[in-house]
């Protein structure tokens, strides 16, 4: 029935966790990347439309912007200016913009296309494990394992803009300072070869930072390290943004795609 009342859209900060998967994932990104930035003592700006974190890093994966609700084309012009103003305050590389909703063409507003990767969901359930000879997964608990995690992620993703690796280039100096986050390193014959992380929220586990060095691929190591993060809290479902290349690995773990995210690369003007 028609009404003049403002109706809940299910998007943004007002819906409770569990209202819908799309908003849950977006809000999980906001909470997770804000916690990580604050643990790194980095700049943060959060309001009803945007959540911006800036490490002043040469890597866009350390400078994260999350759109919290659908924006009109006019809203986007205003939001783009706000993002540029925030990131232009300090030096650094580009920043990565996540939107759960389609956007207008932002190329004329200082952004470059990244893509429309699949957002995937896995319900609660056990995972069968297949042992891999010489391979084990260890949590990041100290400076040594944190260094192994950062070095392996930089080499495996790869993030060449962060080489040579400096301690704290991605993680907080105290690697476990962001309490909702957990990180793992996979070792093959005692050599670090793979990484994964999970931000454990109130409604789901957000799986992030999955990478493997080239020599470790094709051995089931990517599946094993992702499974560890997926089961960070076995009582919660898990979600992740995949690449099309890696999608089949996640499907074999029980993930299904339910929408595609829109990603842009923002360029600092300063």
NORFENGI-V717745 format. One record per backbone hydrogen bond with DSSP energy under -1.0 kcal/mol. CO is the residue of the C=O (numbers start at 0). NH is the residue of the N-H. If there is no record, write none. Layout:
co=[CO | CO]
nh=[NH | NH]
//
This chain:
co=[15 | 19 | 20 | 21 | 22 | 23 | 24 | 25 | 26 | 27 | 28 | 29 | 30 | 31 | 32 | 33 | 34 | 35 | 36 | 37 | 42 | 44 | 48 | 49 | 50 | 51 | 53 | 56 | 58 | 62 | 63 | 64 | 65 | 71 | 72 | 73 | 74 | 75 | 76 | 77 | 78 | 79 | 80 | 81 | 82 | 83 | 85 | 94 | 95 | 96 | 97 | 98 | 105 | 105 | 106 | 109 | 111 | 114 | 116 | 117 | 118 | 119 | 120 | 121 | 131 | 133 | 135 | 137 | 141 | 142 | 143 | 144 | 145 | 146 | 147 | 148 | 149 | 150 | 151 | 152 | 153 | 158 | 159 | 165 | 172 | 173 | 176 | 177 | 179 | 181 | 182 | 183 | 184 | 185 | 185 | 186 | 187 | 190 | 192 | 193 | 194 | 195 | 196 | 197 | 198 | 203 | 204 | 205 | 207 | 210 | 212 | 213 | 219 | 220 | 221 | 222 | 223 | 224 | 225 | 226 | 228 | 232 | 236 | 237 | 238 | 239 | 245 | 246 | 247 | 249 | 250 | 255 | 258 | 261 | 262 | 262 | 263 | 264 | 265]
nh=[18 | 23 | 24 | 25 | 26 | 27 | 28 | 29 | 30 | 31 | 32 | 33 | 34 | 35 | 36 | 37 | 38 | 39 | 41 | 40 | 53 | 51 | 67 | 46 | 65 | 44 | 42 | 92 | 61 | 95 | 52 | 97 | 50 | 75 | 76 | 77 | 78 | 79 | 80 | 81 | 82 | 83 | 84 | 85 | 86 | 87 | 88 | 265 | 64 | 263 | 66 | 261 | 108 | 110 | 109 | 266 | 264 | 262 | 260 | 241 | 257 | 239 | 255 | 237 | 134 | 188 | 186 | 184 | 145 | 146 | 147 | 148 | 149 | 150 | 151 | 152 | 153 | 154 | 155 | 156 | 158 | 161 | 162 | 168 | 174 | 176 | 178 | 180 | 199 | 197 | 139 | 195 | 137 | 192 | 193 | 135 | 190 | 187 | 212 | 185 | 210 | 183 | 207 | 181 | 205 | 200 | 238 | 198 | 196 | 194 | 215 | 216 | 223 | 224 | 225 | 226 | 227 | 228 | 229 | 230 | 231 | 235 | 204 | 121 | 206 | 119 | 249 | 250 | 251 | 254 | 253 | 120 | 118 | 98 | 113 | 114 | 96 | 111 | 94]
//
